């Protein structure tokens, strides 16, 4: 199972977003459970997507942790985020068998 975190923000706040990210992660080692971290543009905005592998029994706590972190960006105008649990294709097929 994975947690997907997606953030979207306009280009004019990119320096604020980058500075906040560096501030929040400066004393933390990289999370080995993060399997994908990508950035692209979409409709003129920056989009960052991250997938973290998580055990099903830890899903609720990890989503809560992400929400607490993402709230720290709420003062940045135009910053939006989404956090959700998601299945791998193999996990999803097991649900419909």
C-alpha positions in Angstrom: 0.0 0.0 0.0 1.1 3.6 -0.7 0.4 7.1 0.4 0.2 9.5 -2.4 1.0 13.2 -1.6 0.4 15.7 -4.3 1.0 19.4 -4.1 0.2 22.1 -6.7 1.3 25.7 -6.6 1.7 28.6 -8.9 5.2 29.6 -10.1 5.3 32.9 -8.3 5.4 31.1 -4.9 8.0 28.5 -5.8 10.7 30.1 -3.7 8.5 30.2 -0.7 7.5 26.6 -1.2 11.1 25.5 -1.6 12.3 27.5 1.4 9.5 25.9 3.6 10.4 22.4 2.3 14.1 23.0 3.2 13.1 24.4 6.6 10.9 21.4 7.4 13.3 18.8 6.3 16.7 20.2 7.3 17.1 18.0 10.4 15.5 14.9 8.9 17.2 12.1 7.0 15.6 11.1 3.7 12.7 8.7 4.2 13.6 5.3 2.7 9.9 4.4 2.4 9.5 7.2 -0.3 9.7 5.3 -3.6 8.8 8.1 -6.0 9.3 11.8 -5.8 8.6 13.7 -9.1 7.9 17.2 -10.2 6.4 18.5 -13.4 4.2 21.4 -14.6 0.5 21.2 -15.4 -1.7 24.0 -16.5 1.0 26.5 -15.7 1.5 25.3 -12.1 4.2 23.2 -10.5 3.1 19.8 -9.4 5.0 17.5 -6.9 4.0 13.9 -6.4 5.4 11.6 -3.8 4.6 7.9 -3.1 5.5 6.4 0.2 5.2 2.7 0.8 3.4 2.0 4.0 2.0 -1.1 5.9 -1.8 -1.1 5.9 -1.9 -1.0 9.7 0.2 2.3 9.7 -1.9 4.0 7.0 -4.0 6.2 9.2 -1.1 7.4 11.3 1.0 8.2 8.3 -1.8 10.1 6.6 -2.3 12.1 9.8 1.5 12.9 9.8 1.3 14.1 6.2 -1.7 16.3 7.0 0.1 17.9 9.9 3.1 18.6 7.7 1.1 20.0 4.7 -0.9 22.3 7.0 2.4 24.2 7.5 2.2 25.4 3.9 -1.3 26.8 4.3 -0.1 30.4 4.5 1.4 30.2 1.0 -1.2 31.7 -1.4 -2.2 29.3 -4.1 -0.7 26.2 -2.5 -2.9 23.2 -2.6 -2.3 19.6 -1.6 -3.9 16.2 -1.6 -3.0 13.1 0.6 -4.6 9.7 0.0 -4.0 6.0 0.5 -3.7 4.0 -2.7 -3.1 0.4 -3.7 -0.6 -1.2 -6.1 -2.3 -2.9 -9.0 -1.5 -6.3 -7.4 -3.2 -5.2 -4.2 -6.2 -3.9 -6.0 -6.7 -7.1 -8.0 -6.8 -9.1 -4.8 -9.7 -6.9 -3.7 -11.8 -7.8 -6.7 -11.0 -11.5 -7.0 
